[in-house]
């Protein structure tokens, strides 16, 4: 079955760029139909959607983070990535990659990675 | 402050039924389908309900979802200690700053 796995540094310094990769196994990103997303959860808090990328490369970001976010896809490696620039302590969170389902009036995430904790600290 | 409003906590005894509410507005729940997620301690969220009331394969029928107007409800019957978790609702918000939104989460305690 399809599985997602996040990877990347667990510690990032303030003002630097947070970079994470999600590797998809058991299925191909290029098959289409899904919107590959990043979602984060601040410690002890709720979920915050960051944005998505389609296999074609089209993206959409949460307006609250749009100026700092870049999501890219590498279909040859079956991976998609997140870059969040100019990080502060407020970006400390568990970051999840997830498979999004999107259509007329519906949006849901049916598969999630295990999540990776990223701490922003000097 | 989450766009969707959920009670911080609910509790019930094993075997009983519990409902968790999710309140929104016309720009989100009122005009879009709602999904629900279960997050067991220390794990990633898991899809429980999508399109207001549909269950993915493998989700027992003890879990149900409904929607009326700008509010949605998750119901869990035959409560088990293994149901202790945080539950989140989610949907699309079609306002000027359109994006996916979630509720703040509800901690379910099975007494």
Interface residues (C-beta under 8 A of the other chain):
Chain A: X37 X45 X46 X47 X48 X49 X60 X62 X63 X64 X96 X100 X101 X105 X106 X107 X108 X109 X110 X111 X112 X113 X114 X115
Chain B: X2 X31 X32 X33 X35 X37 X43 X44 X45 X46 X47 X50 X51 X56 X88 X90 X91 X92 X97 X98 X99 X100 X101 X102 X103 X104 X105
